[in-house]
Amino acid sequence: MQNVVLIVHLLLALSLIGVVLVQRSEGGGLGIGGGDGAPGAGRPPLTAMAKLTWGLAVAFIATSLTLTIIAAQQSSTTSVLDRLGTPTAPSAPSLPTAPLSDSLLPPPATDDSLAPPPID
């Protein structure tokens, strides 16, 4: 059911984008121009394109709310963290043990394990 509503939601979104882009701009979107200045001039009557835009917008909001309700019903019993499981912390790698008296001293000069290879 959720997939069907999601597909309808996607189609409504694409249709709404298309209808808005096809409409002619009236020039008064930001309050700049677009009016004749007559005090008695009200809003013009809604055109078919404006009615279609409103219908698609209402349907888009309805599918948004429906998807939210469906998601809330499916996840009401468990939390996201419960579905992830209990992760086990990785153990720290073990370090080589050294005598405590030598732990703060540099390695002896005879130990060449940390020395760079000689240049031939």
C-alpha positions in Angstrom: 0.0 0.0 0.0 2.8 2.4 0.9 4.5 1.8 -2.5 1.3 2.7 -4.4 0.8 5.9 -2.4 4.4 6.8 -2.9 4.2 6.3 -6.7 1.0 8.5 -6.7 2.8 11.1 -4.6 5.8 11.1 -7.1 3.4 11.5 -10.0 1.6 14.4 -8.3 4.9 16.1 -7.5 6.0 15.9 -11.1 2.6 17.0 -12.4 2.6 20.0 -10.0 6.0 21.1 -11.1 4.9 20.9 -14.8 1.7 22.8 -14.2 3.4 25.6 -12.3 6.1 25.9 -14.9 3.6 26.1 -17.8 1.5 28.9 -16.1 1.9 32.5 -17.2 3.5 34.8 -14.7 1.2 37.6 -13.5 4.0 39.8 -12.4 2.7 40.4 -8.9 4.5 37.6 -7.1 6.7 39.9 -5.0 4.4 42.9 -5.0 6.3 44.5 -7.9 4.0 45.9 -10.6 1.4 43.7 -12.1 -1.6 45.8 -10.9 -3.5 48.5 -12.6 -3.8 50.5 -9.3 -7.6 50.7 -9.3 -8.9 50.4 -5.8 -11.9 48.3 -6.8 -9.8 45.8 -8.8 -10.0 42.6 -6.8 -8.4 39.3 -7.7 -9.2 38.0 -11.1 -11.3 34.8 -11.3 -9.4 31.5 -11.1 -8.5 30.0 -14.5 -8.6 26.3 -15.3 -4.9 26.2 -14.9 -5.1 27.7 -11.4 -7.8 25.3 -10.4 -5.7 22.4 -11.6 -2.7 23.7 -9.6 -4.9 23.9 -6.4 -6.2 20.4 -7.0 -2.8 19.0 -7.5 -1.5 20.8 -4.4 -4.3 19.5 -2.2 -3.8 16.0 -3.5 0.0 16.3 -2.9 -0.6 17.3 0.7 -3.1 14.5 1.2 -0.6 11.9 -0.1 2.1 13.5 2.1 -0.1 13.1 5.2 -1.1 9.5 4.2 2.5 8.5 3.8 3.3 10.0 7.2 0.4 8.1 8.8 1.4 4.8 7.1 5.0 5.2 8.3 3.9 6.0 11.8 1.7 2.9 12.0 4.5 0.7 10.7 7.1 2.0 13.2 4.9 2.4 16.3 6.0 -0.9 17.8 9.8 -0.6 17.4 12.4 2.1 17.4 14.9 2.7 14.7 17.6 1.9 17.3 15.9 -1.4 18.1 16.0 -2.5 14.5 19.7 -1.8 14.3 20.5 -4.3 17.0 23.0 -4.1 19.7 26.4 -3.4 18.1 29.3 -4.9 19.9 32.2 -2.6 20.4 35.3 -3.7 18.6 38.1 -4.7 20.9 41.2 -2.6 21.0 44.3 -4.2 19.4 46.6 -5.7 21.9 49.9 -3.9 22.3 53.2 -5.8 22.8 54.0 -6.1 26.4 57.3 -4.7 27.6 58.9 -4.7 31.0 57.7 -1.7 33.0 61.2 -0.4 33.7 61.9 -0.1 29.9 58.5 1.2 28.8 59.5 4.9 28.9 63.0 4.4 27.5 63.9 4.5 23.8 64.6 1.2 22.1 68.2 -0.1 22.5 70.7 0.7 19.7 71.0 -3.0 18.8 67.3 -3.2 18.0 67.0 -2.4 14.3 63.3 -3.3 13.9 62.4 0.4 13.8 65.3 1.7 11.8 64.9 2.5 8.2 66.5 0.1 5.7 70.1 1.0 4.8 70.7 2.7 1.4 72.9 0.6 -0.9 
